[in-house]
């Protein structure tokens, strides 16, 4: 009878411990970006979420988009969410959370991570196009000035020739 009592006591204590664990607040996970939180246009980045527990389900969310949510189960302490072919619309504040098999409730959200997507190729193309148009305009402008200057000096030479004929003709008369 004593062994039955002790086994029931141990079972009750372990069940009570599980109930306590369910009500505990899970610590915040950490979120990091690899290789960096600054990503080139059409580039890739891995967002790594790490927790203090193993065998958890991780969730990645985006602050500005309540419909954005990715989940991933992990047997370890972390999960990596690969984001590929990023566009400027993918930039923003990301966070992660996790839940254990025991709690089934999400932990606190991680600190927010600001993901930036640089549109350098677009800026380069726009700059190159603007410079090309500027050079074309300047070329047309200088060609126009040169042709006007050339025609005006030709007209001046003609006027000088005409003027020089008049005095000779007057002197001959």
Secondary structure by P-SEA (a helix, b strand, c coil): caaaaaaaaaaaaaaaaaaaaaaccccbbbbbbcccccccccbbbbbbbbccccbbbbbbbbcccccbbbbbbbcccbbbbbbcccccccccbbbbbbcccccccccccccbbbbbbbaaaaaaaaaaaaaaaaaaaaaaaaaaaaaaaaaaaaaaaaaaaaaaaaaaaaaac
